[in-house]
Amino acid sequence: MNCVRTLPWVQGVHEKYTTKGVRVIGVHTPEFGYEKKRDSIEAAIRKHGLAYPNFVDNDMTYWDALRNQYWPTTYLVDKCGQLRAKHIGEVHAGQASGNELEASLDKLLAEADCSLQAR
């Protein structure tokens, strides 16, 4: 349920930042066995109108690689592919959680491209 309550903010970020180069990618890591069914996942994506790519991490490989422990967790990755921010818990537009993450996104977007950073 906590993840579902975060979806409006994530969809809003997708809509607001895609033209600026941000790519939102949803990762579905099921907590319960019944959440692993592809048909159910696809139905939920349609139900919530998610317009960004989503992948299913049924065996928790990605979850473990990030040493994740909580649903939901939001990660910000910079232009060079480096993890730069992590937020645990729900995120809502107009509240501190959403405002802080969007401010972080704006700062990441203002940074030089990777090719320029390497010089």
PyMOL commands that set and color helices and strands:
alter all, ss='L'
color gray80, all
select helices_A, chain A and resi 2-20+33-36+38-48+61-65+96-110+114-117
alter helices_A, ss='H'
color red, helices_A
select strands_A, chain A and resi 26-28+54-56+73-77+83-88
alter strands_A, ss='S'
color yellow, strands_A
deselect
rebuild
show_as cartoon
